[in-house]
Amino acid sequence: MKPYLLPLGLVLTIVAITFSVLQIGAVGTGTQPMGKPMPEFELPLLKTPQIQKSNADLIGKVVLVNIWASWCLACRIEHPVLLNAGKQDSFTLVGLNYKDAPADALRWLDFYRDPYVFSLADVSGSTGDELGINTVPQTLLIDKEGIIRHRHIGPVSEIDISQKIMPIARQLAAEISGKG
């Protein structure tokens, strides 16, 4: 084997990963418009599939829904940020595992640690499709009435959380439901 092939292969792999991460936002913008409610869904919990959760379970609290998959390289990049974000109290962090084998997703969470209050298993991708998900990761901020208030496409960074998502989440958490 030629000695230059291994370093060349590593460089090409790094370039390919970097390019795919940078292009993630260009792949798609999602079609569920801001200001519209989360679509109705009923999905099993990833860890306890005999228990189902629906969009009604997200009402009454500010929720940050992170759409992720074990096969998603960019999800690994954002995961340490989510581990930190899950510790604060301005929102409830929920995972939506998208088009993934549950066994693979559970191994991934065991290995990288689980930041979510719970993860939903969207094995078929039907709920993600209704949300206009065409690339992962994506993160949605949902208000207390179940309305989508912010969409972040691609891996979230500490700056995205602190400067974009947290200010909106704090404002939404402070709002009184049912104001008139």
C-alpha positions in Angstrom: 0.0 0.0 0.0 1.3 3.4 -0.9 2.1 5.5 2.3 0.3 8.7 1.0 -3.1 7.0 0.5 -4.0 7.0 4.2 -3.4 10.7 4.9 -5.0 11.6 1.5 -8.1 9.5 2.5 -8.3 11.2 5.8 -8.1 14.6 4.3 -10.8 13.8 1.7 -13.1 12.4 4.4 -12.7 15.5 6.5 -13.4 17.7 3.5 -16.5 15.7 2.6 -17.8 15.9 6.2 -17.1 19.6 6.5 -18.8 20.3 3.1 -21.9 18.2 4.1 -22.2 20.0 7.4 -21.9 23.4 5.8 -24.4 22.6 3.1 -27.0 21.2 5.5 -29.0 24.5 5.7 -29.0 24.7 1.9 -30.6 21.3 1.5 -34.0 22.4 2.7 -35.9 24.9 4.7 -38.8 22.8 6.0 -42.3 23.6 4.9 -44.2 23.9 8.2 -44.6 27.7 8.5 -43.8 29.6 11.6 -46.9 30.6 13.5 -48.7 27.4 12.6 -49.4 24.6 15.1 -47.4 21.4 15.3 -49.2 18.8 13.2 -51.2 16.2 15.0 -49.2 13.1 15.8 -49.2 10.1 18.0 -45.9 8.4 18.3 -44.3 5.8 20.7 -41.6 6.8 23.1 -38.2 5.5 21.9 -37.3 4.0 25.3 -40.8 2.7 26.1 -42.6 2.1 22.8 -45.7 0.8 24.6 -46.3 4.4 25.7 -47.6 6.9 23.1 -47.2 10.7 23.1 -49.2 13.1 21.0 -49.0 16.8 20.1 -51.4 17.4 23.0 -48.6 16.3 25.4 -46.6 19.4 24.3 -49.3 21.9 25.2 -48.8 24.0 28.3 -45.0 24.3 28.2 -42.4 25.8 25.9 -40.8 22.8 24.1 -37.6 22.6 22.1 -38.0 19.7 19.7 -34.7 18.4 18.3 -35.1 16.1 15.2 -32.2 13.7 15.1 -31.0 10.3 13.9 -28.2 7.9 14.8 -27.1 7.9 11.2 -26.7 11.7 11.1 -23.1 12.9 11.4 -24.2 16.5 12.1 -26.3 15.3 15.0 -23.1 14.2 16.7 -21.7 17.7 16.3 -24.6 19.3 18.0 -25.1 16.7 20.7 -22.8 18.2 23.4 -24.7 21.5 22.9 -27.9 19.7 23.6 -26.5 18.0 26.7 -25.9 21.5 28.1 -29.2 23.0 26.8 -31.2 20.2 28.4 -30.1 21.4 31.9 -31.8 24.8 31.8 -35.4 25.4 32.6 -36.7 27.9 29.9 -37.9 24.9 27.8 -38.5 21.2 27.8 -36.1 19.4 25.5 -37.8 16.6 23.5 -36.2 14.5 20.8 -37.8 13.3 17.6 -35.9 10.4 16.3 -36.4 10.5 12.5 -36.4 7.5 10.1 -34.1 5.5 12.4 -34.0 2.0 13.7 -35.0 2.2 17.4 -32.2 -0.2 18.5 -29.6 2.0 16.7 -31.1 5.2 18.3 -31.0 3.6 21.8 -27.4 2.5 21.4 -26.6 6.1 20.2 -28.2 7.7 23.3 -26.5 5.2 25.6 -23.1 6.0 24.0 -23.4 9.8 23.7 -25.8 10.3 26.7 -29.5 11.3 26.6 -30.2 15.0 26.9 -34.0 14.6 26.2 -36.9 14.5 28.7 -38.1 11.9 26.2 -37.6 11.0 22.6 -40.3 10.1 20.1 -39.8 7.3 17.6 -40.8 8.5 14.1 -39.6 5.3 12.4 -41.6 5.9 9.2 -40.8 9.6 9.2 -44.5 10.5 8.8 -44.5 13.2 11.5 -41.2 14.6 10.3 -42.5 14.7 6.8 -45.6 16.7 8.0 -43.2 19.1 9.6 -41.3 19.5 6.3 -38.2 17.8 7.5 -36.0 16.9 4.6 -32.6 17.1 6.4 -31.5 16.5 10.0 -30.8 17.8 12.4 -33.5 20.4 12.8 -34.7 22.1 16.0 -38.1 23.6 16.5 -39.2 25.9 19.4 -42.8 25.4 20.2 -44.9 27.7 22.4 -47.3 26.8 25.2 -50.2 26.6 22.7 -48.3 24.2 20.4 -47.4 26.8 17.8 -44.0 26.6 16.0 -42.2 29.9 16.8 -38.7 29.2 15.6 -37.0 26.6 13.3 -33.2 26.0 13.2 -31.9 23.9 10.4 -28.6 22.1 10.9 -26.6 21.6 14.1 -27.3 24.0 16.9 -24.3 25.7 18.4 -23.9 27.3 21.9 -24.3 30.7 20.2 -27.5 29.5 18.5 -28.9 28.4 21.8 -27.8 31.5 23.8 -28.4 34.2 21.3 -31.3 33.0 19.2 -33.3 30.2 20.9 -33.0 31.2 24.6 -34.3 34.8 24.2 -37.4 33.5 22.3 -37.9 30.7 24.8 -37.6 33.0 27.8 -40.2 35.4 26.2 -42.5 32.5 25.5 -42.1 31.1 29.0 -43.0 34.5 30.5 -46.1 34.8 28.4 -49.4 33.9 30.1 -51.4 31.3 28.2 -54.8 32.3 27.1 -54.2 36.1 27.3 -57.0 38.1 25.8 
